[in-house]
Structure formats: C-alpha cells, structure tokens
Amino acid sequence: MNGCIGPKYYDIARTYYLVGFSEVPEEVKNADDIKRLQHQLAEAYLEKMGVTFLEIKPYFTLIEKTRSQEMA
C-alpha cells in the first residue's frame, strides 16, 4: 500500500511504531493491558526482523515526530 524505494529500516520502524504505539482510548476496558501487549508485540517484531531498536532509532524518531504533527 505504501510501497516505496528506500531503506528497509524505515519500513521496519514504521511498523514497529504502528504496532507498538498506536493510541488505545482510555475508556477501552483493559487499556493498560492492551498497551503492554502492543509493546511486547513490537519487540517480538523487531526480533523476528533481526533488527535492534538502535538500528531503527533514527527512522523511529522521524516517524514519531511526523505522527505527532498529524495528530495535532
């Protein structure tokens, strides 16, 4: 859907962000449990991809800034 030419780390960072840090409304029952599971899934994704957070950190920072501007 969003295919493009570029570093694989950008795609990995974007997926990591979307899986691990998507907003969970506070009114959702067990929101804290869901957030914890999101983080665990994101970490498992990095492990499966054979990438560390340090490798995607520069891209993650960019994605985080971009997403926070979209939400404003």
PABAFI-862364 format. One record per residue: x, y, z negated of N, C-alpha, C in turn; residue number from 0. Coordinates in steps of 0.1 Angstrom, whole numbers, plus 5000, padded with zeros to 4 digits. Atoms other than C-alpha are relative to their C-alpha. Example, Ala and Ser with C-alpha at 12.3 -4.5 7.8 and 13.67 -1.06 7.14 Angstrom:
<nodes>
NODE;5009;4988;5000;5123;4955;4922;5009;5012;5000;0;
NODE;4991;4989;5000;5137;4989;4929;4992;5011;4992;1;
</nodes>
This chain:
<nodes>
NODE;5008;4988;5000;5000;5000;5000;5009;5013;5000;0;
NODE;4992;4989;5001;5027;5024;4991;5014;4997;5005;1;
NODE;4987;5005;4995;5055;5007;5011;5008;5012;5006;2;
NODE;4992;4990;4995;5084;5029;5019;5015;4994;5000;3;
NODE;4986;5004;5000;5121;5027;5026;5007;5007;4988;4;
NODE;4993;4993;5011;5142;5034;4995;5006;4989;4991;5;
NODE;4995;5010;5009;5159;5018;4966;4990;4992;4993;6;
NODE;5009;5009;5006;5143;4988;4951;4997;5004;4985;7;
NODE;5002;4996;5014;5148;5003;4916;4989;5010;4998;8;
NODE;5011;4991;5001;5123;5030;4924;4987;4992;4999;9;
NODE;5012;5008;5000;5096;5004;4931;4998;4992;4987;10;
NODE;5000;5007;5013;5106;4984;4900;4996;5009;4989;11;
NODE;5003;4990;5011;5105;5015;4878;4985;5004;5000;12;
NODE;5014;4996;4998;5071;5025;4892;4991;4989;4994;13;
NODE;5008;5011;5005;5056;4990;4885;5002;4999;4985;14;
NODE;4998;5000;5015;5072;4990;4850;4992;5011;4993;15;
NODE;5007;4989;5006;5057;5024;4843;4985;4997;5000;16;
NODE;5015;5003;4998;5022;5014;4856;4995;4989;4991;17;
NODE;5003;5011;5008;5022;4981;4838;5001;5003;4985;18;
NODE;4997;4998;5014;5037;4993;4805;4994;5012;4994;19;
NODE;5004;4987;5006;5024;5028;4801;4987;5006;5005;20;
NODE;5013;4994;4996;4990;5032;4817;4992;5003;4988;21;
NODE;5008;4995;5011;4966;5050;4795;4990;4990;4996;22;
NODE;5010;5008;5006;4944;5030;4772;4991;5009;4992;23;
NODE;5008;4991;5008;4915;5050;4759;4999;4995;4985;24;
NODE;5000;5004;5014;4915;5051;4721;4987;4994;4996;25;
NODE;5013;5006;5004;4878;5041;4720;4999;4986;5004;26;
NODE;5000;5014;4997;4887;5008;4735;5003;4991;4988;27;
NODE;4998;5009;5011;4884;4980;4710;5014;4994;5001;28;
NODE;4987;5006;5000;4919;4968;4700;5010;5007;5010;29;
NODE;4992;4993;4991;4936;4996;4720;5015;4999;4996;30;
NODE;4986;5002;5004;4968;4992;4699;5005;4987;5004;31;
NODE;4996;5013;4996;4969;4955;4707;5003;5000;5015;32;
NODE;4998;5000;4986;4965;4962;4744;5013;5008;5004;33;
NODE;4987;4993;4998;4993;4988;4743;5012;4992;4998;34;
NODE;4988;5009;5003;5016;4963;4727;5002;4989;5010;35;
NODE;5000;5010;4989;5007;4937;4753;5005;5006;5013;36;
NODE;4995;4993;4988;5013;4962;4781;5016;5001;4999;37;
NODE;4986;4999;5002;5048;4968;4767;5007;4987;5002;38;
NODE;4995;5013;4999;5055;4931;4764;5000;4995;5015;39;
NODE;5001;5004;4986;5043;4925;4800;5011;5008;5008;40;
NODE;4990;4992;4993;5065;4954;4813;5014;4995;4998;41;
NODE;4986;5005;5002;5096;4940;4796;5002;4986;5006;42;
NODE;4999;5013;4994;5088;4905;4809;5002;5002;5015;43;
NODE;4999;4997;4986;5085;4920;4844;5015;5004;5003;44;
NODE;4986;4996;4998;5120;4936;4841;5009;4987;5000;45;
NODE;4992;5012;5001;5134;4903;4830;4998;4991;5013;46;
NODE;5002;5008;4988;5118;4884;4859;5006;5006;5013;47;
NODE;4994;4993;4988;5131;4910;4884;5015;5000;4998;48;
NODE;4986;5001;5002;5166;4906;4869;5006;5014;4999;49;
NODE;4996;4986;5001;5169;4943;4861;4999;5005;4986;50;
NODE;5001;4995;5014;5176;4962;4829;4994;5014;5001;51;
NODE;5006;4987;5000;5159;4994;4818;5011;5011;5004;52;
NODE;4989;4991;4996;5193;5012;4822;5001;5002;5015;53;
NODE;4999;4999;4985;5193;5004;4859;4988;5008;5006;54;
NODE;5012;4993;4994;5158;5019;4864;4998;5013;4993;55;
NODE;5002;4988;5008;5161;5047;4839;4999;5013;5008;56;
NODE;5001;4987;4993;5169;5075;4864;4987;5001;5008;57;
NODE;5013;5000;4993;5138;5065;4885;4988;5001;4991;58;
NODE;5011;5000;5010;5116;5059;4855;4998;5014;4995;59;
NODE;5002;4986;5004;5123;5095;4843;4993;5008;5010;60;
NODE;5007;4992;4989;5113;5109;4877;4985;4996;5000;61;
NODE;5014;5004;5000;5081;5088;4877;4992;5005;4989;62;
NODE;5006;4995;5012;5073;5097;4842;4996;5015;5001;63;
NODE;5002;4986;4998;5076;5134;4850;4989;5003;5010;64;
NODE;5010;4999;4989;5056;5131;4882;4986;4996;4995;65;
NODE;5013;5004;5005;5028;5112;4865;4994;5010;4989;66;
NODE;5005;4990;5010;5026;5137;4836;4995;5012;5006;67;
NODE;5005;4989;4993;5022;5165;4861;4986;4997;5007;68;
NODE;5013;5004;4994;4994;5146;4879;4989;5000;4990;69;
NODE;5011;5001;5010;4975;5142;4846;4996;5014;4995;70;
NODE;5003;4987;5006;4977;5179;4837;4990;5008;5008;71;
</nodes>
